[in-house]
Each structure stands twice: as C-alpha cells, then as structure tokens.
Amino acid sequence: MKPLPTLSLLCASLFSCAAFSADVTPDVIMKFESLKKPVLSANGSAFAVEVSPDRGDSHGMVKRLDGEQSFTVTGGSKPLISHDGRFAAFVIEPALLEQEKASPKARKKLKAGLALLDTESGKETRYDKVKEFAFNEAGTHLAIWYEAGEEADGDKQDEGEANDKNSQAKAKESESKPKVDKYDKGRTLEVVNLKAGSSEKLAHVTAYYFDKAGRSLVAAQNDIANNLHRVQRMDLASGELEVVAGFVDQQIGAVSASEDGKYVAFTYGQAGEAPWGREYHLALHQAGSDKLHRVANTKEWTLNRYSELTFSEDSKRLFFGRVPEVSQQLELPKVAKADDLYDADVIAGQRELRVWHGDDPRIKPNEVKQYKKALKHTYLAVLHLGSKQVVQLADQAVPDIELGQQQRFMLASTDVPYLKMITWAGFYRDYYLVDLNTGRKQAFLIQQPVGQEPSLSPNERFVAYYQQGNIFLYQIAQDSRAKLTKDFKTPFADEDHDYPSVAPGYGLGPWVEDGSAFLAYDKYDIWQFNTDSLDAFRLTAAKGRKAQIQYRVTGLLEKADKPVRLQPDQSLLLHGYNERTKGDGFYTAKVGVSGVKPLMQGDYKLKLLARAEESDKVLFSKQRYDLYPDLYASDLQSPEQASRQTRLDDQKRQLDWGKAELVHWTNGDGKPLDGVLIKPSNYVAGKRYPVLVYFYRFMSDRLHAFPDMKLNHRPNFAWYADNGYAIFLPDIRFEVGYPGASSVQALTSGVQKLIDMGIADANAVGIQGHSWGGYQTAFAVTQTSIFKAAVTGAPVSNMTSAYSGIRHGTGLARQFQYETGQSRIGESLFKAPQKYIENSPVFYVERIKTPMMIMFGDKDDAVPWEQGVELYLAMRRAGKDVVFLQYQDEPHHLKKYPNKLDYSLRMMQYFDHYLKGKPAPKWLSEGEAYQEYKKAG
C-alpha cells in the first residue's frame, strides 16, 4: 500500500476529502464523478449538465456562457434548459440513503421531484411528486405534470369498524365513485409562467400540447367522477382559459394545435367503455368558430387510444394514426357454477398455451415481445386542412412512414415480407414513396438491409441510397435511377467488414436545401454528389484517404421531424479521426468547394455534445487516457479557441495514473494489427508486469479514451493499472467461418509482442472478455496456454446448441447471428455442422490448462445462461480448474450495484491469486455453500 498524502494536500482539491486516497480503490471509483446529459440553451447563453458519481447522489450544474455565473443543484439529474438559458430544470430523485434504508414496499412509494433554477436571481424552487415536466419551445413556460393522486381504499375494513357508521358512510361513498382505468386517470398539470413567476393549475389532465410559437397550451381534462370532459386552450400570455369542446360522456384522448394558432385537434371516445377497446373519433376546432369539424371513421379505418396527432409546420396538414379495428380484450372463462367444473369448454378455455406454427411470420417469443409495440402501432393518415380530405397513407402491407415536413411525397417502408426470414437472414425492408394527395405507393427499393435507409431530397424530386457498394440516385418523376459511383475506384462499402453478409456503406450525409446536391461518405472522405449533372467530387479533396483521416460532418442541427438541410455555400465543421495516431481533430470545409482546413488536431479524442439551435455556440469534450473529458464551449467554426467549462479532471490529481500508448505488431498471417497498452502507475522501464488482456473487436481507437470510472462487468483500467497491472487492448480481425481461430491468432501474437517488448511477465498474463469477448476468451484457452487465468462473462460455449437458442430480450432466434452476423459462421448448422463444432469451446475442454471463472446473470436477455452451465459442467467433468458465478435475476449486463461491486472484487482477487501469487480467498479455494437469508420487510 502506498503512503497516503497529507490531509491538507487532499483538502486542497475541489472535491471532498473523503472521496480520495492515493490509491485507485473501489470506494474512489464509486465516488468518482462524471458528466452526463449536457444540454445547451437555444440561444447558446447557458448550459446544464448532470454531475454523477458511479454510486451515490447526482447534482446538477448550470453555467452561463455569457458571464462567470455557475450554480449547483443538489440531487439534480436529467437536466432541461429553457430557450433563453435563464431557467434550468432537474429531476430530483430520492436520495440513495433514503432508498437503501426503506423497505421494498416503502421504496416503491418514493417519488421523484423537480428543481427549477433561475440563473438570473439564483432562486431555486422545488416541487414534489412530479411525474414529468417540459419547457415549451419558446422557453416562456414550464409544464409540471404531477403524479396521480392515490385513491382511497374503501373496500377494506377492520372488524372493529364494521358497525361504525362513519366507516360505513365512507365505504358507501367510495363504492359510489366510478372505477377509473389507470389509462384514463388524469393528473394535475401546473403551468408556470417563467417570466412572471406565476402559475395556473389544471386538474384531471390526461394529455397536453405546447405550440412551438409559445402562444398557447392545449389540455385534455377528464374528470370522470363528475362526468366532465373537455378540451381547454390556455393563452400563455394572459393565462386565460377557453373551452374548445366539452362532453358529458366522451373521454378526450390526444390533443394538438396547429402552429399558426388556427386549429385545435383532439380525439374522443365513449367514457363508459374500457380504454382497451374504446373507439375514438377525430375532431377539429377552428379559431373563431363555435362548431367542430368531425372526421368520420370508415368501415376500413378507425381510431384508438394510441392515435397521435401532429400538424405540419405550415399548418396545412394534420397527420394522425388509424387502425383497422378496435375490440375489447378477451377474457378467460371463469368457473361460476358447479356444472362449470366439468364443462370442457370452460376448463380448456383456461389453458395456458402458445401455439408455434411453422408458417408464423414471427417465432412466438418474438411475437410476444413485439405484442405491446404492435398494440400501440397506428397507420398514418393525413387530413388536408384546406379541403378537409382524408388520405390513408400507411396500411398493413406498408405500415411504416417517416413523418416529415414534405408536401407531396413521404418515405414508407415495410419489413412484412421478411419477418419469417429474420430468424436466419437478419433484417430487411422494402421502401416506397407514398403520395400525400392520393395515398398511392410506389416501390423503389426492395430487400434493403436495415441500417441502410434511403434519403429523400428536400424538393422531393430525388431519393439517394446505397446498395451493394454503390451510391444510387432515384429520379422520382422519371421513375429512373442512376448509379453515381459506377466508374469510381474508391470503395464505398465498409472496408473493414468481416461478417458473412453484404458490406454496408458508410452512410449518407445531409442534402443541400434546394435538392441540387447531397453528401455521402467513403471510409475516409466526404463526397458531394450533384443531382443534375450526376457528377461528384471529394469535398475533403482526397486528403482523408491520403492521411488516413476519417472525416465526418458534425455540429449540425438535427431534429427527429426536421432533417438537416445545408445551404449551397455553407461552412461545415468536420470531425476527423486519424487511423494512424488514433487522435481526433476538428476541421472546416465548405459546401460546393473541394478542400479541408484543420482547426485543431492532436493526441486526444474529441466529441461534439451539443449545438445551440439559434447560435453557433457548441459544447464538446476533449479527453486522453490521462485527461478527463471536461466540457469546452466555443463557436462552431473556432473550436480551437474554446474555453474550458468544467474541471472534473481535478479529481485524479492525487491519484496515480498509468499511461496509454499504441502498439503495432504483425499477426500470424502477416497482417498488421494495432492495440493499446496501458502501463501500470509508476511504471519502471525494464521491469516485467502481470498483464490483463481485455478486448472485443477493434480496440485501438480507445488509445486516447479516458477510462470509464465505474464498477461493472468490465475491469476498471485505472484500478488495475494502479495495482501493478499492464492492460492490453488488442484489435481482432476475423475470418468468416473461423471466428475462434482468427481471434486466437490475434490474441497470441499480440501477447507475444508484449513479451518481446519486455513489458509482460510471460507467466502472468490473464484475459477477460464479456459476451462476444467472453466467447473468444473461452475459446482461446482451449487453443493456447499462454494465458494463466481467464474470466469470461456471458460466453457462448456451444454453438450447436446456441444456434437455435432464443435472445430473451427480443424473443428473436439466434440463428441469424451465426449465418449473417457477429458469430460469423456464414452457414446454417445443417450445412456446416463441423464449423459449429470447431468454433465451440465446450468440445475442447480437455485441452484447457488455464483456470477459468465464468460469470452469468441467470436472466440473461442476450445469451442463454445455460451456455455458461454447459461450459462449467464440461470443465467440471474434465477435472479442470473452474468456478461459476451465477448472479440471480440479472440480465446480460449486471444492473444491481451490489452485484457489480461483488463481481469487480472477485475478478481482482481471482487475477491477483493466479497472476500475482496472492493467497486464494476462501470462496475460490473452498466455494460457497448455498444458504437462504431472512427476507427484508
């Protein structure tokens, strides 16, 4: 143990004395704070961020960029900030100590609150039991939606109260109140006028909508007990309320308002019906009118409780969701009389059965997982507000439409033809253009791999897309397409793709506003394609490929319903990743001009985190292995002049920290490989160290990444480095059909490089991986004895049984992973059984000479945890050194903090024993007997 620094030296830090020791230890990691979810105001004047330790209570930080003011909000998390940056709002979760001390039952009753900070006055206002909150886009008001009030329980009475008249009266009153479905329950909505400091409360609100201009709020109020259902519009300037529509027996559903303030739309349905099967109707109110325009449902289409309403920005169209039918939820038959005990229909009707049919579009577990999503899916229709014409856009054959601001065409897609083949072939879609005026659909791209979406031009004349190595332009009016890259020598397919599937592209960039051009990427450079001449040029002047810098456009304003559009001569901020040095840079380029200019570049990682909507202000982080990614603020085109806004790097001043460097070596097949070597704290040249190998696929891009200061399923690099370990992160390049062998080749050649460098103690090299890395770890020790200890988390051990297993998180079969995906076999089990056997660790356990610790959560939602059981039982049968950690009720990645800490501690003890020769802890030498504990109250 290293000597502790003096108390006065520690207290000089900006952080509490209790948080630090000279060593990186689990308690230091638990208290180490990180930045989360930074948000920047629209005008760029202020930002808010959550400052969160790995374990413990977060606090919010707000800082003005137009001055030196900064504020701390105790307990603050998940920040939002107003348009002008004057106000910031944070979720206030119950304190960790309060949660830990509470019983499980009491813990469920703890509710989050809200803190509202005024950055002008420094005043902080807190609100209790808040379900959700939101600023309007104009930043003038804050909506606070409270938790639903707890209902009085009038059904239960103690025997001693049976004759009490008051109790009986209360019970009668409770029974007379209508039972309200959870879905229909309203909550109090408080609308805060931020400038005036006043607020208005609306009771029984089930839905609300702020218009983007900041003129009004529309709310649905459903007071079922008093048969009062109405749509109200609040004038945000005056606070005055206007009743748009009112009903006695109609439950109000969704509400929305047009951006010009002319229309309010809402849905409504019979309040007496259960919401599951309630049919809704659409109504439209026009300002200045006392009449409602009701949109009739048809035999083919109706509305349900999930029908959402969205006006176009130009207030000419209302988009809404419809469904083919609405029906109440089925109920199982119940035994009501003696004869029912022997009624075959009643008895069999209570069966618990799922029928798996060979022609089902989805296998049953996936169908079950998709059930709620399917239940909520509606099919988009549009109401043209001028003509009041309704056009159905989506249908059951083509169910998905990309909602945008187009006036003629929208992109639609379907995966319906490929649902069955998902099981073995992966995910595909057909793409269509749908006419907003007629609903006519025109297919233009068939069986496109998911993740390779086409892009519609702003003028709705063209669609750009990537397919099988080339960029295409579909010309809508001519119903023709041009291969824009037909004579190009530059590849546009992923050059590092090592999966048994068609290589994807590098993606399409944004369009120029007038539709004259769009951007697209190869591995290194950015191209501009002209839609009239069909010519192209490198916006980055081929400097990317020459210098091996991967350029990408960054700092654009992206919104889900409004794609990015470029001006013809717009200056662009580029992010560049140098494949040789693994360092990042910011660069500038200009639309329509070939050339790129560096702004800042070096041995660090850069990440742009936020862009102001109405100014050029941006937030970004800069990090190295030995530099925490603090926040920096700058103008978009001058990041090199950024000012540092946070100082969380100060936390490690008193901590010993290792150094990271790049390692090059040649694989056994003669191919060059890269990796990251993290040297131990206080490294001494010439001394050999125990080495921990951690890996997955490509790892060398982490050279300049600050280590994740958390305890989880991965080794904490800073902790291991400070405990005398070197950490090695090698790149792995796979060969289709032989993933295990190609991984072993990269791992062993990389470790040998460290031995040859004089870094690694050849008798003290350990390996740890999780999931796909866990599989490679388990396989590697069946092929080599270079590793002296192995920890494998959630590994596949038997590809023959895993092939037809289920991913419990999605309900998908695992076959596609082997035939086209990560497991890289490339053929079915039936066509290539030997490859499945050759790549399965379980068939080679007798070769294992390395002690192994296996970890699984027994509710793993990605890899069946029985894969760990298979490996454990095989090694146990073969008499190998094995220990299996089964964490109860845990998924693929550990979620419960006690389990994350426990696994981290045991992993360190395991490697310390086998790689450093420390005494084995009792759990490792003797195991742990099963025991049960008293359950918490």
HELIX and SHEET records of a PDB file:
HELIX    1   1 LEU A    7  CYS A   11  1                                   5    
HELIX    2   2 CYS A   17  ALA A   19  5                                   3    
HELIX    3   3 PRO A   26  LYS A   31  1                                   6    
HELIX    4   4 LEU A   96  LYS A  101  1                                   6    
HELIX    5   5 PRO A  104  LYS A  109  1                                   6    
HELIX    6   6 GLU A  159  GLU A  161  5                                   3    
HELIX    7   7 LYS A  165  SER A  176  1                                  12    
HELIX    8   8 LYS A  182  ASP A  184  5                                   3    
HELIX    9   9 ILE A  224  ASN A  226  5                                   3    
HELIX   10  10 PRO A  275  GLY A  277  5                                   3    
HELIX   11  11 ALA A  338  TYR A  342  5                                   5    
HELIX   12  12 ALA A  344  GLY A  349  1                                   6    
HELIX   13  13 LYS A  364  LYS A  376  1                                  13    
HELIX   14  14 VAL A  416  TYR A  418  5                                   3    
HELIX   15  15 ILE A  422  ALA A  425  1                                   4    
HELIX   16  16 LYS A  543  ALA A  547  1                                   5    
HELIX   17  17 PRO A  639  GLN A  641  5                                   3    
HELIX   18  18 LEU A  648  LYS A  652  5                                   5    
HELIX   19  19 SER A  700  ARG A  702  5                                   3    
HELIX   20  20 PHE A  717  ASP A  722  1                                   6    
HELIX   21  21 PRO A  739  ASP A  756  1                                  18    
HELIX   22  22 TRP A  772  GLN A  783  1                                  12    
HELIX   23  23 MET A  799  ALA A  802  1                                   4    
HELIX   24  24 GLN A  815  GLU A  819  1                                   5    
HELIX   25  25 PRO A  833  GLU A  838  1                                   6    
HELIX   26  26 PRO A  841  ARG A  847  5                                   7    
HELIX   27  27 GLU A  866  ARG A  877  1                                  12    
HELIX   28  28 TYR A  897  LYS A  916  1                                  20    
HELIX   29  29 LYS A  922  GLU A  926  1                                   5    
SHEET    1   A 4 GLU A  33  LEU A  40  0                                        
SHEET    2   A 4 ALA A  46  PRO A  53 -1                                        
SHEET    3   A 4 HIS A  59  ARG A  64 -1                                        
SHEET    4   A 4 SER A  70  THR A  74 -1                                        
SHEET    1   B 4 GLY A  76  ILE A  81  0                                        
SHEET    2   B 4 PHE A  87  ILE A  92 -1                                        
SHEET    3   B 4 GLY A 113  ASP A 118 -1                                        
SHEET    4   B 4 GLU A 124  TYR A 127 -1                                        
SHEET    1   C 7 VAL A 130  PHE A 135  0                                        
SHEET    2   C 7 HIS A 141  TYR A 146 -1                                        
SHEET    3   C 7 ARG A 187  ASN A 193 -1                                        
SHEET    4   C 7 SER A 198  PHE A 210 -1                                        
SHEET    5   C 7 SER A 216  ASP A 223 -1                                        
SHEET    6   C 7 LEU A 228  ASP A 235 -1                                        
SHEET    7   C 7 LEU A 241  PHE A 247 -1                                        
SHEET    1   D 4 GLN A 250  ALA A 257  0                                        
SHEET    2   D 4 TYR A 263  GLN A 270 -1                                        
SHEET    3   D 4 TYR A 280  GLN A 286 -1                                        
SHEET    4   D 4 LEU A 292  VAL A 295 -1                                        
SHEET    1   E 4 LEU A 309  PHE A 311  0                                        
SHEET    2   E 4 ARG A 317  ARG A 322 -1                                        
SHEET    3   E 4 TYR A 379  HIS A 384 -1                                        
SHEET    4   E 4 GLN A 389  GLN A 392 -1                                        
SHEET    1   F 4 ASP A 400  ILE A 401  0                                        
SHEET    2   F 4 PHE A 409  THR A 414 -1                                        
SHEET    3   F 4 TYR A 428  ASP A 435 -1                                        
SHEET    4   F 4 LYS A 441  PRO A 449 -1                                        
SHEET    1   G 4 SER A 455  LEU A 456  0                                        
SHEET    2   G 4 PHE A 462  GLN A 467 -1                                        
SHEET    3   G 4 ASN A 470  GLN A 475 -1                                        
SHEET    4   G 4 SER A 480  LYS A 483 -1                                        
SHEET    1   H 5 ALA A 536  ARG A 538  0                                        
SHEET    2   H 5 ILE A 526  ASN A 530 -1                                        
SHEET    3   H 5 ALA A 517  TYR A 521 -1                                        
SHEET    4   H 5 LEU A 508  VAL A 512 -1                                        
SHEET    5   H 5 ARG A 565  LEU A 566  1                                        
SHEET    1   I 4 ILE A 549  THR A 554  0                                        
SHEET    2   I 4 SER A 571  ASN A 578 -1                                        
SHEET    3   I 4 ASP A 584  LYS A 590 -1                                        
SHEET    4   I 4 VAL A 593  GLN A 601 -1                                        
SHEET    1   J 4 LYS A 605  ARG A 611  0                                        
SHEET    2   J 4 LYS A 617  ARG A 624 -1                                        
SHEET    3   J 4 LEU A 627  ASP A 635 -1                                        
SHEET    4   J 4 SER A 643  ARG A 644 -1                                        
SHEET    1   K 8 LYS A 659  THR A 666  0                                        
SHEET    2   K 8 PRO A 672  LYS A 679 -1                                        
SHEET    3   K 8 ALA A 726  PRO A 730 -1                                        
SHEET    4   K 8 TYR A 689  TYR A 694  1                                        
SHEET    5   K 8 ALA A 760  HIS A 770  1                                        
SHEET    6   K 8 ALA A 789  GLY A 793  1                                        
SHEET    7   K 8 MET A 852  GLY A 857  1                                        
SHEET    8   K 8 VAL A 882  TYR A 887  1                                        
SHEET    1   L 2 ILE A 806  ARG A 807  0                                        
SHEET    2   L 2 LEU A 812  ALA A 813 -1                                        
END                                                                             
